[in-house]
Amino acid sequence: MIAHALKDAGMEVIYTGLRQTPEQIVNAAIQEDVGVVCLSILSGAHMTLLPRVVELLRAGDAGDVLILAGGTIPSADIPHLIAVGVAAVFTPGADTRDVIRYIQEHSPLRG
């Protein structure tokens, strides 16, 4: 759903599919030279997967990539995710226009 909303807003979207490892996500992000990585996590593994993606992006000299997360992420976990480098977390019910606006205002590729 979010991929379609981003495309409709004129953004180029590279969808890598379900159940990708952090390594696969970061390899694709670096190869495609993206400015934003959006991850939707419904498995409950966000406290492991998201910090690993941040770590690998930094190690791959792509630490300026904006990382957004969505999915079933408890509000108590959000401060930790922000502290490790996730820019924003959008929980269920978030308006896709808010996600689009956030990307437009914070993407390293803007302007």
C-alpha positions in Angstrom: 0.0 0.0 0.0 2.7 2.5 0.9 4.7 1.7 -2.3 1.7 2.6 -4.4 1.1 5.8 -2.4 4.7 6.8 -2.9 4.6 6.0 -6.7 1.4 8.0 -7.0 3.2 10.9 -5.4 5.8 10.7 -8.1 8.5 8.9 -6.3 10.6 6.2 -7.7 10.1 3.0 -5.7 12.3 -0.1 -5.7 10.3 -2.8 -4.0 12.5 -5.7 -2.9 9.8 -8.0 -1.7 8.9 -9.7 1.5 11.2 -11.4 4.1 14.4 -9.7 3.0 17.5 -9.9 5.3 19.1 -6.7 6.4 22.0 -7.5 4.2 19.8 -7.9 1.1 18.0 -4.6 1.9 21.2 -2.7 2.3 22.8 -4.2 -0.8 19.8 -3.2 -2.9 19.8 0.3 -1.3 23.5 0.8 -2.0 23.3 -0.7 -5.5 20.4 1.5 -6.4 21.8 4.6 -4.7 18.6 5.4 -2.9 17.9 8.3 -0.6 15.3 6.6 1.5 14.7 3.1 2.8 11.2 2.3 4.0 10.7 -0.9 6.0 7.4 -2.4 7.0 7.8 -4.9 9.8 4.9 -7.0 11.1 6.9 -9.8 12.6 7.9 -8.2 15.8 11.6 -8.4 14.9 12.0 -4.6 14.5 14.3 -4.2 17.5 16.8 -6.5 15.8 16.3 -5.9 12.1 16.1 -2.1 12.1 19.3 -1.4 14.1 21.1 -3.9 11.8 19.9 -2.1 8.7 21.2 1.2 10.1 24.5 -0.4 11.1 25.0 -2.0 7.6 24.1 1.3 5.8 26.7 3.2 7.9 29.3 0.5 7.3 28.6 0.7 3.6 29.2 4.5 3.6 25.4 5.1 3.1 24.7 6.5 6.5 22.9 9.5 5.0 20.1 7.3 3.7 16.8 8.3 5.4 15.4 5.2 7.2 11.6 5.0 7.9 9.8 2.2 9.6 6.2 1.1 9.7 4.2 -1.8 11.0 3.2 -3.2 14.3 5.8 -1.4 16.4 4.9 -0.7 20.0 5.2 2.9 21.0 7.6 2.0 23.8 10.1 0.8 21.2 10.1 3.9 19.1 12.5 6.0 21.2 15.1 3.3 21.0 14.7 3.0 17.2 15.0 6.7 16.8 18.1 6.7 19.0 19.8 4.1 16.8 19.2 6.0 13.6 15.7 5.3 12.3 14.4 8.7 11.3 10.7 8.1 11.8 8.2 5.3 12.7 4.7 5.2 11.3 2.4 2.9 13.1 -0.8 1.3 11.8 -3.4 3.8 10.8 -0.8 6.4 9.8 -1.9 8.5 6.9 0.2 7.8 3.8 0.2 11.6 3.1 2.1 12.0 6.3 4.7 9.6 5.1 5.0 11.3 1.8 5.3 14.7 3.4 8.0 13.4 5.8 10.0 12.1 2.9 9.6 15.3 0.9 10.8 17.3 3.8 13.7 15.1 5.0 15.0 13.1 2.1 18.7 13.7 1.4 17.8 13.8 -2.3 15.3 16.7 -2.0 15.6 20.0 -3.7 
